[in-house]
Amino acid sequence: MKDESAYLQAVQEPEASQQAESEASPVVAHLPLYRHGTRVTYQGRYYTVGHVVISRTQLLVHLQELGAPVNAEKLQVAPTRILLQRS
């Protein structure tokens, strides 16, 4: 992802009409999720994530079709909604 700063900030979702006004709305973040089987875009083509390698300095995603790891910053993937509070 080129500009991840927008995804890394937690946002308040608008309250649903079914929730009571006294309840606080949940805090969520939208982050890229790399796991086995996820479809990602790399250099204009679609690939499947095989596994993820985490080191001190970088996050590498092994792509099954390439048979090689790629820096996660070079991949494009739809962000996943992650709930930051328990309900």
Secondary structure, 3 states (H helix, E strand, C coil): CCCCHHHHCCEECCCCCCCCCCCCCCEEEEECCCCCCCEEEECCEEEEEEEEEECCCCEEEEECCCCEEEEHHHCECCCEEEECCCC
